Amino acid sequence: MSKEILEDPREVSDAGDAGYSKALKPRHISMIAIGGAIGTGLFLGAGGSLAKAGPALAFAYAICGVFAFFVVRALGELVVHRPSSGSFVSYAREFLGEKGAYVAGWMYVLNWASAGMADITAVALYVHYWSMFTTVPQWLLALIALAIVLAINLISVKMFGEMEFWFAIVKVAAIVVFLGIGIWLLVTRHPIDGTTPGYSLISDNGGFFPLGVLPVILVMQTVLFAYAAVEMVGVTAGETEDPHTVVPKAVNSIMWRVAIFYVGSVLMLTLLLPWTAYSADQSPFVTVLSKLGVPAAGGVMNLVVLTAAMSSLNSGLYTTGRILRSMSMAGSAPGFTARMSKRHVPYAGILLTSTVVLLGVALNAWLPDKAFAIVTNISALGVISTWTMIMVCHLVFVRQAKQGLIDRPAFQLWASPWIELATIAFLAGVVVMMWFDTDGTGRDTVMLVVPIAAALTLGWYAVRGRVRGIESAEQPPPVDPLG
């Protein structure tokens, strides 16, 4: 006899979902999915990665892109099962208990708060590129950037969606234009800085693996983090009218976008110039365009990279506000972060993240040479833990479905549990690779696991009484009266 399927909404609902508007349109969700998969990791990081791995970097982007797609596909199935603004934190609560939700939530907040510190500092540096802003203090530019993005996030979710929509348009347009120029150069065989573009630039410079396979394996840790934020599409599900239709379409489109924008761009770069022409000091796109003699190539690309950094900051404030509210309603985050404005915006959580992000300005002034490495390392651990948690939740979800406790939707991740296990093993392998990356900051990143784990343990003992009090209550806590 099959077990009774759980249908009581109290058993599967999330109190943190109450009070949100449904203002995000399908076009917003679609472009947010694109924007989450395109960032400074491509526009800036690809140059240094090409210098380390050569043309085989395209294989690294393809492999990491496949696993990123598995993660977001698993999350998409969970979203169709039950849309929630708490996203994977809410699913961790449902399938792993409040301890799982606590770890998932705080690691994600830590990830975005750290990324936000890097973003506002990066914005200030990018703005300093233009001479008219060189006299403006860096801390002031960072503060202005944060204030602009914060204000838009606090106004309404629709404003956030519009801002992210146009940010994504700029990033996509930049890549499309570049690929168009690249195709024209290949067809016409137009020389670039005295070099004729084509496959010979790969074959005559050591082939696809000029430095061997090991550099390609080691660079995967950097490549993986370029895909950070693809999971953001799951958080938006709680604020759109028809997530059961919109989210699967957005998830399915990620695969071909990754193939075109990441793998296609890297292949194009290696066909236009020898891989030795690129470096970490300059965007590879600027390298090509400047050697072509394109006027203001550096300025245009600087604007695109600036847009990518602002987009990342925008996404971070949006997601952490929702995640913190979901956690607060369950007792594992400060109570005030449950507050929601009359415009249906979880303003308190957004303000808390913004306050932490402000520390990035002070950190940059205190440790200017190490600030970026420190916050990037912390953010890296957040990405890995978040993706791992999503796959673990999906494993438990599928197991419960096989037991007849819940129904799986038609939109599914294939070949469970093998895909989840393979993804978790891959992510664990990335951590191992980070330990052996003694030339960079990989080993320092892995060593951060100890203090972060200690902080999470102490934090759990501090909040577990409140969590258990809410769990034992007959009704979930009410929405803050200020909302």
C-alpha positions in Angstrom: 0.0 0.0 0.0 1.4 3.4 -0.9 1.9 5.9 1.8 -0.4 8.9 2.0 0.9 11.9 0.0 1.4 15.0 2.3 -1.1 17.6 1.3 -1.4 19.6 4.4 -0.1 23.1 3.4 1.1 23.7 6.9 3.6 20.9 6.5 5.2 22.4 3.3 4.6 26.1 3.5 7.1 28.7 4.5 5.9 31.6 6.7 8.6 33.7 5.1 6.7 33.7 1.8 3.8 35.7 3.1 3.4 39.3 2.0 5.3 39.4 -1.3 3.9 41.0 -4.4 4.0 39.1 -7.8 5.6 42.0 -9.7 8.3 40.1 -11.6 7.3 39.4 -15.2 8.6 36.6 -17.4 11.0 38.9 -19.2 12.5 39.8 -15.8 13.0 36.2 -14.8 14.4 35.3 -18.2 17.0 38.1 -18.1 17.8 37.5 -14.4 18.7 33.9 -15.5 21.0 35.3 -18.1 22.5 37.9 -15.9 23.2 35.3 -13.2 25.3 33.4 -15.7 27.3 36.3 -17.0 29.5 38.4 -14.8 33.0 39.8 -14.2 34.3 36.2 -14.2 33.9 36.2 -18.0 34.6 39.9 -18.8 37.7 40.2 -16.6 38.7 36.7 -15.3 38.9 35.0 -18.6 42.1 36.8 -19.5 44.1 35.4 -16.5 42.5 32.0 -17.0 43.5 31.9 -20.7 47.1 32.7 -19.7 47.1 29.8 -17.2 45.3 27.1 -19.2 45.4 28.1 -22.9 42.5 27.3 -25.3 41.5 24.3 -23.2 39.9 26.9 -20.9 36.8 26.4 -23.2 36.6 22.8 -22.0 36.8 24.0 -18.3 33.9 26.4 -18.9 31.9 23.7 -20.7 32.4 21.2 -17.8 31.7 23.6 -15.1 28.7 24.9 -17.1 27.2 21.4 -17.2 27.4 21.0 -13.5 26.0 24.6 -13.0 23.1 23.6 -15.2 22.5 20.4 -13.1 22.3 22.5 -10.0 19.9 25.0 -11.4 17.8 22.2 -13.0 17.5 20.5 -9.6 16.6 23.8 -8.0 14.0 24.3 -10.8 12.3 21.0 -10.0 12.1 22.1 -6.3 10.7 25.4 -7.3 8.0 23.8 -9.4 7.3 21.5 -6.4 6.8 24.5 -4.2 7.7 28.1 -5.2 9.3 30.0 -2.4 11.2 33.3 -1.9 13.3 31.4 0.6 14.4 29.2 -2.2 16.9 26.5 -1.3 16.9 27.6 2.4 13.2 26.9 2.5 13.8 23.5 0.8 16.6 22.7 3.3 14.1 23.4 6.0 11.6 21.0 4.4 13.9 18.2 3.6 16.8 18.5 6.1 15.4 20.3 9.0 16.1 23.7 10.6 19.8 23.0 11.1 20.2 22.5 7.4 18.3 25.7 6.6 20.4 27.6 9.1 23.7 26.5 7.5 22.5 27.0 4.0 21.1 30.4 4.7 24.0 31.9 6.6 26.6 30.5 4.1 24.6 32.1 1.3 24.4 35.5 3.2 28.1 35.2 3.9 28.7 34.6 0.2 26.7 37.6 -1.0 27.9 39.9 1.7 31.5 39.1 0.8 30.8 39.5 -2.9 29.1 42.8 -2.2 32.3 44.1 -0.5 34.3 43.2 -3.6 31.6 44.7 -5.9 31.5 48.1 -4.3 35.2 48.4 -4.3 35.4 47.2 -7.9 32.8 49.8 -8.9 35.0 52.5 -7.4 38.0 51.3 -9.2 36.2 51.0 -12.5 34.8 54.6 -12.2 38.3 55.8 -11.5 39.2 54.7 -15.1 37.6 57.9 -16.4 39.8 60.9 -15.7 36.8 63.1 -14.5 36.4 60.9 -11.5 40.0 60.3 -10.5 39.9 63.0 -7.8 36.8 61.5 -6.1 37.8 59.4 -3.1 37.4 55.7 -3.7 35.3 55.2 -0.5 32.8 57.9 -1.7 32.3 56.2 -5.1 31.8 52.9 -3.3 29.2 54.5 -1.0 27.4 56.1 -3.9 27.2 52.8 -5.8 25.8 51.1 -2.7 23.3 53.9 -2.1 22.0 53.7 -5.7 21.5 50.0 -5.7 20.1 50.0 -2.1 17.5 52.7 -3.0 16.3 50.8 -6.0 16.0 47.5 -4.0 14.0 49.3 -1.3 11.6 51.0 -3.6 9.9 47.8 -5.0 10.7 44.4 -6.5 9.6 45.7 -9.8 12.3 48.3 -9.7 14.8 45.6 -8.9 13.6 43.6 -11.8 13.8 46.5 -14.2 17.3 47.3 -13.1 18.5 43.7 -13.5 16.8 43.5 -16.8 18.7 46.4 -18.3 22.0 45.3 -16.6 21.6 41.9 -18.3 20.7 43.6 -21.7 24.0 45.5 -21.5 26.1 42.4 -20.8 24.4 40.3 -23.4 24.6 43.0 -26.0 28.4 43.4 -25.4 29.0 39.7 -25.9 26.8 39.5 -29.0 28.5 42.5 -30.6 31.9 41.0 -29.8 31.0 37.6 -31.3 29.6 39.4 -34.4 32.9 41.3 -34.8 34.8 38.0 -34.3 32.8 36.1 -36.9 33.4 39.0 -39.4 37.2 38.9 -38.7 37.3 35.1 -39.2 35.3 35.2 -42.4 37.3 38.1 -43.9 40.7 36.9 -42.5 41.3 40.5 -41.4 44.6 40.6 -39.5 44.7 41.7 -35.9 48.0 43.3 -34.9 49.7 41.6 -37.8 48.2 38.2 -36.9 45.7 36.4 -39.2 42.8 34.9 -37.1 41.9 31.3 -37.5 42.4 27.8 -36.1 46.1 28.0 -36.9 46.5 30.3 -33.9 45.6 27.3 -31.7 47.4 24.6 -33.6 50.6 26.6 -34.0 50.7 27.6 -30.3 50.7 24.2 -28.6 47.2 23.0 -29.5 44.2 23.0 -27.1 46.4 21.9 -24.1 49.7 23.8 -24.6 50.5 23.6 -20.8 49.1 20.1 -20.2 45.9 19.0 -18.5 46.8 19.9 -14.9 46.6 23.7 -15.4 43.1 23.2 -16.8 42.0 21.2 -13.7 43.4 23.8 -11.4 41.7 26.7 -13.2 38.3 25.0 -12.8 38.0 26.5 -9.3 38.1 30.0 -10.8 35.8 29.0 -13.7 33.2 27.6 -11.3 32.9 30.8 -9.4 32.2 32.6 -12.7 28.8 30.8 -12.7 27.9 31.9 -9.2 24.4 33.4 -9.0 22.7 31.1 -11.5 20.8 29.8 -8.5 19.2 33.2 -8.1 16.4 32.3 -10.5 15.0 30.1 -7.7 14.7 33.1 -5.3 12.7 35.1 -7.8 10.0 32.3 -8.0 8.1 33.7 -5.0 7.5 37.0 -6.7 6.2 36.1 -10.1 2.7 35.2 -11.1 3.3 31.8 -12.8 6.5 30.3 -11.5 5.5 26.8 -12.7 5.7 28.0 -16.3 8.3 30.8 -16.1 11.0 29.1 -14.1 11.3 25.9 -16.2 11.7 28.0 -19.3 14.4 30.2 -17.7 16.2 27.1 -16.4 16.2 25.3 -19.7 17.6 28.4 -21.5 20.6 28.5 -19.3 22.4 25.6 -21.0 22.5 27.1 -24.5 23.3 30.5 -23.1 26.3 29.1 -21.3 27.4 27.4 -24.5 27.2 30.6 -26.5 28.3 33.2 -24.1 31.0 31.4 -22.2 32.3 28.6 -24.3 31.7 30.5 -27.5 33.4 33.6 -26.3 36.5 31.8 -25.1 36.8 29.9 -28.3 36.5 33.1 -30.3 39.2 34.7 -28.2 41.6 31.9 -29.0 40.8 32.1 -32.7 41.4 35.8 -32.9 44.7 36.1 -31.0 47.3 33.6 -29.6 46.4 32.5 -26.1 49.7 34.0 -24.9 48.4 37.5 -25.8 46.0 37.5 -22.9 46.8 38.3 -19.3 45.1 38.9 -15.9 45.9 42.6 -16.1 43.4 43.3 -18.8 40.0 42.1 -20.0 40.6 39.7 -23.0 37.8 41.6 -24.9 39.7 44.8 -24.5 42.9 43.1 -25.6 41.3 42.1 -28.9 39.5 45.4 -29.5 42.5 47.6 -28.6 44.7 45.6 -31.0 42.1 46.2 -33.7 42.4 49.9 -33.0 38.7 50.3 -32.0 38.3 53.8 -30.6 37.4 53.9 -26.9 37.5 50.1 -26.6 38.8 50.3 -23.1 36.1 52.8 -22.0 33.3 50.8 -23.5 34.4 47.5 -22.0 35.0 49.3 -18.6 31.4 50.4 -18.7 30.3 46.8 -19.3 32.4 45.5 -16.4 31.0 48.3 -14.3 27.5 47.1 -15.2 28.4 43.5 -14.3 29.6 44.6 -10.8 26.5 46.7 -10.2 24.4 43.8 -11.3 26.1 41.5 -8.8 25.6 44.0 -6.0 21.9 44.4 -7.0 21.4 40.6 -7.0 23.1 40.2 -3.7 20.9 42.7 -1.8 17.8 41.2 -3.4 18.5 37.6 -2.6 19.8 38.0 0.9 16.8 40.2 1.9 14.5 37.3 1.0 16.7 34.6 2.5 17.1 36.4 5.8 13.4 36.9 6.1 12.7 33.2 5.5 15.3 32.4 8.2 14.0 35.0 10.6 10.5 33.7 10.4 11.9 30.3 11.5 14.0 31.8 14.3 17.5 31.3 12.8 18.1 35.0 11.9 17.6 38.2 13.9 13.9 38.9 14.4 14.0 42.4 12.8 15.0 40.9 9.4 11.5 39.6 9.1 10.2 43.2 8.6 8.6 44.0 5.3 7.7 47.4 4.0 4.3 48.5 2.6 5.8 48.0 -0.9 6.3 44.3 0.0 10.0 44.6 0.3 11.9 42.8 3.1 13.8 46.0 3.8 15.4 45.0 7.2 17.3 42.1 5.7 18.5 44.2 2.8 19.7 46.9 5.2 21.5 44.4 7.3 23.4 43.0 4.2 24.1 46.6 3.1 25.6 47.4 6.5 27.9 44.4 6.3 28.9 45.3 2.7 29.9 48.8 4.0 32.7 47.0 5.9 34.2 46.3 2.6 35.2 50.0 2.2 36.9 49.9 5.6 38.6 46.5 4.8 39.9 47.9 1.5 41.4 50.9 3.4 42.9 48.7 6.1 44.2 45.8 4.0 44.3 47.2 0.4 46.5 44.4 -0.9 44.5 41.5 0.6 41.0 42.8 0.7 39.9 41.3 -2.6 41.5 38.0 -1.9 39.9 37.7 1.6 36.3 38.5 0.5 36.6 36.4 -2.7 37.8 33.4 -0.7 34.8 33.6 1.7 32.4 34.0 -1.3 33.9 31.0 -3.0 33.1 28.7 0.0 29.5 30.1 0.0 29.0 29.2 -3.6 30.2 25.6 -3.1 28.1 25.1 0.1 25.0 26.5 -1.6 25.2 24.3 -4.7 26.0 21.2 -2.5 23.0 22.0 -0.3 20.7 22.2 -3.3 21.8 18.8 -4.6 21.5 17.2 -1.1 17.9 18.7 -0.8 17.1 17.2 -4.2 18.4 13.8 -3.2 16.1 13.8 -0.1 13.2 15.1 -2.2 13.5 12.3 -4.8 13.8 9.7 -2.0 10.6 11.0 -0.4 8.9 10.9 -3.8 9.9 7.2 -4.2 8.5 6.5 -0.8 5.1 8.0 -1.9 5.2 10.9 0.5 5.2 13.6 -2.2 4.7 13.9 -6.0 7.5 14.8 -8.4 6.5 17.4 -11.0 6.8 16.8 -14.7 9.8 19.2 -14.8 12.6 17.0 -13.4 16.4 16.5 -13.0 17.3 13.4 -14.9 19.1 10.3 -13.8 18.7 10.8 -10.0 20.5 10.1 -7.8 23.6 9.8 -10.1 23.5 13.4 -11.3 23.3 14.7 -7.7 26.1 12.5 -6.5 28.3 13.3 -9.4 27.8 17.0 -8.9 28.5 16.8 -5.2 31.7 14.8 -5.9 32.7 17.4 -8.5 32.2 20.2 -6.0 34.2 18.3 -3.4 36.9 17.8 -6.0 37.1 21.6 -6.5 37.8 22.0 -2.8 40.6 19.5 -3.0 42.0 21.3 -6.1 41.9 24.5 -4.1 44.1 23.0 -1.4 46.7 22.0 -4.0 46.7 25.5 -5.6 49.6 26.8 -3.6 50.4 29.6 -6.1 47.1 31.4 -5.5 44.7 31.8 -2.6 43.1 28.4 -2.9 44.7 26.9 0.2 43.9 30.0 2.3 40.3 29.5 1.2 40.1 26.0 2.4 41.6 26.9 5.7 38.8 29.4 6.2 36.4 26.4 6.7 37.6 26.0 10.3 36.7 29.5 11.6 33.5 29.6 9.6 32.4 26.2 11.0 33.2 27.4 14.5 31.2 30.6 14.0 28.2 28.6 12.6 28.3 26.2 15.5 28.4 29.0 18.1 25.6 30.8 16.2 23.4 27.7 16.2 23.7 27.3 20.0 22.7 31.0 20.3 19.5 30.7 18.2 18.4 27.1 18.7 16.1 28.0 21.6 14.2 30.5 19.5 14.1 28.0 16.6 12.6 25.3 18.8 10.1 27.8 20.3 8.8 28.6 16.8 8.8 25.0 15.7 6.7 24.0 18.7 4.2 26.9 18.2 0.8 26.0 16.6 1.0 28.9 14.2 3.9 30.6 12.4 4.9 34.1 13.7 2.9 37.0 12.2 4.3 39.4 9.6 5.8 42.4 11.3 3.1 45.1 11.9 5.3 47.7 10.2 4.6 45.9 6.9 
